[in-house]
Amino acid sequence: MQAWRVHTPGEPREAMRLEEVPQPVPGEGEVRLKVLAANVNFPDALLARGQYQIRPPLPFTPGVEICGETEDGRRVIANPSLPYGGFAEYVTAPARALLPAPDTLDDAEAAALHIGYQTGWFGLHRRARLRSGETLLVHAAAGGVGSAAVQLGKAAGATVIGVVGGKAKARTAEELGCDLVIDRTAEDIVARVKEFTGGRGVDVVYDPVGGDAYTASAKCVAFEGRIVVVGFAGGTVPAPALNHALVKNYAILGLHWGLYATKDPAAILACHGELVRLAAEGAVRPLVSERVPLDAAADAVQRVADGTTTGRLVVVPSLDGGAR
């Protein structure tokens, strides 16, 4: 089979090599899956760079979430067992963690329903306790992670402010249903939020960016607001001023979705059931901007790492090489 592998950490476009390798052999408690679609995530770039919290043995195949087919024909969503990641024709995955793929979504959409949407659901509902009528600010609102949070926020009855970088991404955020879109490249985030909220600020901030995005968030979060720290795609890990959180009376909440798999696996299943319901109702639908063939996976991971994409890029091995 064909699989992308990293032998030496580096930028995805240089570090990932497409190779002919044997199909992976399932270990105890695992199953082998045919990859129908593999969603591209920012952690795939971190894996390639050797900067992720998990460092699989070299060589390894990136790709942390897929829609796949079991040997008995079931269509499932799974997190592949590294070092046999999803940018390949076949993977192995823990049998107990397989989730049924929703019938209402195609393979690429199903592959993108998992990590980003579960992160959004746990961040907004379990950590921030978002309530109907509250105001939610989402950074990188046109990206894969941000677009999921926008949809989940609207489904929860929140007023959603989306922050994006550039006119094209602003149009996407508007189409997603944001009540206000702020282009950070041309507008002052804090001033626009204060104007929109009558000076009150936002109840919940969803921040997968860090750096300057977090700094702006702390300036426009409301009394008893909650800032959910999801990641640092901007490349800078902020150092929060805890005295500011104290005097302004807001909460800083961390969200590491992967911990729920070990600490509360039943919650993962319950969350998936809720996401399937929302997808069936049309309240959420992964924003898949491109479906790319397997031979374009390294380029897709690099583009996500560079922050030049909108929505989700999904690798579909059945596509002909060179197709877009």
Secondary structure, 3 states (H helix, E strand, C coil): CEEEEECCCCCHHHHEEEEECCCCCCCCCEEEEEEEEEECCHHHHHHHHCCCCCCCCCCEECCCCEEEECCCCCEEEECCCCCECCCECEEEEEHHHCEECCCCCCHHHHHCCCHHHHHHHHHHHHHCCCCCCCEEEEECCCEHHHHHHHHHHHHCCCEEEEEECCHHHHHHHHHHCCCEEEECCCCCHHHHHHHHCCCCCEEEEEECCCCHHHHHHHHHEEEEEEEEECCCCCCCCCCCCHHHHHHHCCEEEECCCCHHHHHCHHHHHHHHHHHHHHHHHCCCCCCEEEEECHHHHHHHHHHHHHCCCCEEEEECCCCCCCCC
